[in-house]
């Protein structure tokens, strides 16, 4: 009796991590086979599920969108996500442009650890090498990659190395957020920037302390993902918009009504559209059929301004109410012209210097223009008539927004 209770308690404890982390579809099938082919999900509530997944009975009456795009270009599957990897390694073979070991002690420690792993004793010696640099290696592992696939990696200097050009990254484990190693990187580093230095001048173009190793990492462990077992697919819009989400759901329902005789898509919010996979078709084949459907995407009116570079991006639906604008640069010129003053003859006076200042204030190219932008072309033409530079246009747009005449969202970067 006691032995039987112990076995049951051990089985329950062994199942606790799986229940806490969630069962994979494969684990659910194995558990269902043990229970006679039936798996009861304690978190499944049919009423809640049907309430969250409501498919509209017919298409919505929305105005036409801006641009006709494929679903694959404006949305992506929630399960199709990348996984970020990071690692610490060494780049060797640099032409005297590596880390100075006095300022980067971690580089010397890494060199000693690497040599000891290779069976070379380094006790009692001090390294003076200038051809080694400590680097941080980053990579994005795409979804559904299997063991043995190759991915690109980025290499960035961590110490005071001046350039990674000509270096070779030695074997570097790449870990994910869970601490497990998923890939190993190694290869020649390609650097686009360079530095030329003389005794009195130095020229640097690009970033010579960061590079890339194409196909430099080999995937050692695949992320567990069973796409074909998903009964519900979740689409996430790259640019959230309620109108676009509804148009995607309508386009999918129109297609599946003719193809499978049922409506399967339902919009949840401005970013998410849920799709129930019909029976008798694989998830990959079903998504391949619907991802090429063309929908009319829509975006809110927006003006994006980057004050650092003077870049201005105006959306197609941006409109401006009728306003009058005066713009001109105030120029103040101060001229110091001291004058020499001579005394009257026979007055026993002395020659003196009298200060004289001339101040001139002017506003060149000052114009008053009336802007009324019912469309993008009229708005741009009106701004060009003012003859102002990008920094002036930025100030004008900010003033129009403050006046409440800009019918768009102003985004400052």
Secondary structure, DSSP 8 states (H G I E B T S, - for coil): -HHHHHHHHHHHHHHHHHHHH---HHHHHHHHHHTTS----TT--HHHHHHH----SS-------SEEEEHHHHEEETT---EEEEEEEEEE--SS-S--TTT-HHHHHHHHHHHHHTT---TT-----SSEEEEEEEEEE-TT--TT-EEEEEEEE-SS-S--TT-EEEEEEEE-TTS-EEEEEEEE-B---EEEE-SS-EEEES-TTEEEEEEEEEE-S-----GGG-SEEEEEESS--HHHHHHHHHHHHHHHHHHTSS--EEE-SSSEEEEE--TTS-HHHHHHHHTT-EEEE----EEEEETTTTEEEE-TT-EEEEEEEEE---EEEEEE--EEE---TTS----EEE--EEEEEE-TT-EEEEEEESSHHHHHHHHHHTT--HHHHHHHHHHHHHTT-EESEEEE-
